[in-house]
Amino acid sequence: MKLKEAAVKTLNELPLLELIQVQEYMQTIKGKSNGNGTSRKECKQAYKKVRSALKGCKGLLSSDIISQREDRV
């Protein structure tokens, strides 16, 4: 129990910005959130959906993005 008491004491001394970072880190560890309210499972599903959508694309997406950016400059 001393570990929790020491952690609580340290948390009480942190500035608000660092306390928010600790909270986000704890949520990530628990697997409930990645910091923006989205679960890991939802992120994996979204990743698979994007990969599936891009499966038929030829070439490199990164090259297309770079060329589009160069057109704007």
Backbone hydrogen bonds, N-H to C=O, Kabsch-Sander energy under -0.5 kcal/mol:
donor,donor_aa,acceptor,acceptor_aa,energy
5,E,1,M,-2.2
6,A,2,K,-2.4
7,A,3,L,-2.4
8,V,4,K,-2.8
9,K,5,E,-2.2
10,T,6,A,-2.3
11,L,7,A,-2.7
12,N,8,V,-2.3
13,E,9,K,-0.8
13,E,10,T,-0.8
14,L,10,T,-0.6
14,L,11,L,-1.0
19,L,15,P,-2.2
20,I,16,L,-2.2
21,Q,17,L,-1.7
22,V,18,E,-2.1
23,Q,19,L,-2.2
24,E,20,I,-2.4
25,Y,21,Q,-2.3
26,M,22,V,-2.6
27,Q,23,Q,-2.2
28,T,24,E,-2.1
29,I,25,Y,-2.4
30,K,26,M,-2.2
31,G,27,Q,-0.8
31,G,28,T,-0.7
32,K,27,Q,-1.4
33,S,27,Q,-1.3
34,N,38,T,-1.2
40,R,31,G,-0.8
43,C,39,S,-2.0
44,K,40,R,-2.5
45,Q,41,K,-2.2
46,A,42,E,-2.4
47,Y,43,C,-2.6
48,K,44,K,-2.4
49,K,45,Q,-2.1
50,V,46,A,-2.4
51,R,47,Y,-2.7
52,S,48,K,-2.2
53,A,49,K,-2.1
54,L,50,V,-2.1
55,K,51,R,-0.7
55,K,52,S,-0.6
57,C,54,L,-1.6
61,L,59,G,-0.5
64,D,60,L,-1.5
65,I,61,L,-2.4
66,I,62,S,-2.4
67,S,63,S,-2.3
68,Q,64,D,-2.1
69,R,65,I,-2.1
70,E,66,I,-2.2
71,D,67,S,-1.6
72,R,68,Q,-1.0
73,V,69,R,-0.9
